[in-house]
Structures are given as C-alpha cells and as structure tokens.
Amino acid sequence: MYSHREQKKYLETLKKFERNFTSKEMDLYKLLIKRDKDEEEFDSVAMKKLKELHDKYIKPVDMSKYDKFFKKNNDTDENK
C-alpha cells in the first residue's frame, strides 16, 4: 500500500500548479486534499490518479545539459 507521507509529498508539490489545472483536475485535486485532511490513506485508484496528475505537471530535470559545466579536464590530469 502507499504511505501517508508519499501522498502528502505529492499533494504539496502539486500545490504550486493549482492555477494550471483544468476544472476536472481541480475537482479531483480538491477531493484528494479533502480526503488527506480527513487523514484517510488513499486507495490504489486514488493514488494512481494522484501520480498521473503529478507526472503531468512535474517533469524531472534533464541533468545531462549540466554535464559540460562539471566535466573534468582529463588532459591536465594526464600531464601531472
């Protein structure tokens, strides 16, 4: 089953995107917030919907674009 901590984390991260939600998503989000305030642990269906909403708005950062700033210069290491 899913933990209460995990559902809280998802709801908190989605809070900043409330203004971008469609009306359907907002209704779902409000329902999930209400259930969370009642300290209910989400069932698998509710958690799946929450994860889908989370994945839609929260995109993982592509760390590869920062590699050029942190690469070691191997030429100077070989000359030592």
Buried (B, 14 or more C-beta within 10 A) or exposed (E): EBEEEBBEEBBEEBEEBEEEBEEEBEEBBEEBBEBBEEEEBBEEEBBEBBBEBBEEBEEEEEEEEEEEEEEEEEEEEEEE
